[in-house]
Amino acid sequence: MKKATRQSYGEILQELGKKDKKIVVFDADLSSSTKTNMFGEKYKDRFFNVGISEQNMIGMASRNVKNRKNSFCIKFCSILNRKSI
C-alpha cells in the first residue's frame, strides 16, 4: 500500500532529528495534517507551533539558520503566500 507524502515527510523528519540535534521544525497550526507532530512529540524542545503567524514563523526560522540551526518550515503554500504579503 502506498504511503502519503506527508506521512513520509513526518517520518523522515523524525529520523533526521535523531541524527542531527541542530534540526528545528516550525509549523503554523497544521502539525497533524503535515505530520510534523511526529517530530514534535519526540523532540519537544526543537518543535515550534507558531499558530496562524506565518510571517513570524519565517522570521524565527531565518534567525535559527543564522544561529547555525537547520530549520524546517511547513505550511500549505497557498496560505503561506497569501498571509506573508
NUDREN-755065 format. One record per residue (C-alpha): residue number from 1; residue in three letters; x, y, z. Coordinates in steps of 0.5 Angstrom, whole numbers, plus 500, padded with zeros to 3 digits. Layout:
# residues N
  torkol  dose   px   py   pz
     NUM   ALA    X    Y    Z
...
This chain:
# residues 85
  torkol  dose   px   py   pz
       1   MET  500  500  500
       2   LYS  503  507  498
       3   LYS  504  512  504
       4   ALA  502  519  503
       5   THR  508  524  502
       6   ARG  506  528  509
       7   GLN  507  521  513
       8   SER  514  520  510
       9   TYR  516  527  511
      10   GLY  514  527  518
      11   GLU  518  520  519
      12   ILE  524  523  515
      13   LEU  524  529  520
      14   GLN  524  525  526
      15   GLU  529  520  523
      16   LEU  533  527  522
      17   GLY  532  529  528
      18   LYS  535  523  532
      19   LYS  542  524  527
      20   ASP  542  532  528
      21   LYS  541  536  534
      22   LYS  541  542  530
      23   ILE  535  541  527
      24   VAL  529  545  529
      25   VAL  522  545  526
      26   PHE  517  550  525
      27   ASP  509  549  524
      28   ALA  504  554  523
      29   ASP  498  551  526
      30   LEU  498  545  522
      31   SER  502  540  525
      32   SER  497  534  525
      33   SER  496  535  518
      34   THR  503  536  516
      35   LYS  505  530  520
      36   THR  511  535  524
      37   ASN  507  533  530
      38   MET  511  526  530
      39   PHE  518  531  531
      40   GLY  514  535  536
      41   GLU  512  529  540
      42   LYS  519  526  540
      43   TYR  523  533  540
      44   LYS  519  538  544
      45   ASP  525  543  545
      46   ARG  526  543  538
      47   PHE  519  544  535
      48   PHE  515  550  535
      49   ASN  508  551  533
      50   VAL  507  559  532
      51   GLY  500  558  531
      52   ILE  497  563  525
      53   SER  503  567  525
      54   GLU  506  565  518
      55   GLN  510  571  518
      56   ASN  513  570  525
      57   MET  515  563  523
      58   ILE  519  565  517
      59   GLY  523  570  521
      60   MET  524  565  527
      61   ALA  527  560  522
      62   SER  531  565  519
      63   ARG  534  567  526
      64   ASN  535  560  527
      65   VAL  539  559  521
      66   LYS  543  565  523
      67   ASN  545  561  529
      68   ARG  547  555  525
      69   LYS  541  551  526
      70   ASN  538  547  521
      71   SER  530  550  520
      72   PHE  525  547  517
      73   CYS  518  551  516
      74   ILE  512  547  514
      75   LYS  505  551  512
      76   PHE  501  550  506
      77   CYS  504  554  500
      78   SER  497  558  498
      79   ILE  496  560  505
      80   LEU  504  562  506
      81   ASN  504  566  500
      82   ARG  497  570  502
      83   LYS  499  571  509
      84   SER  506  573  508
      85   ILE  505  579  504
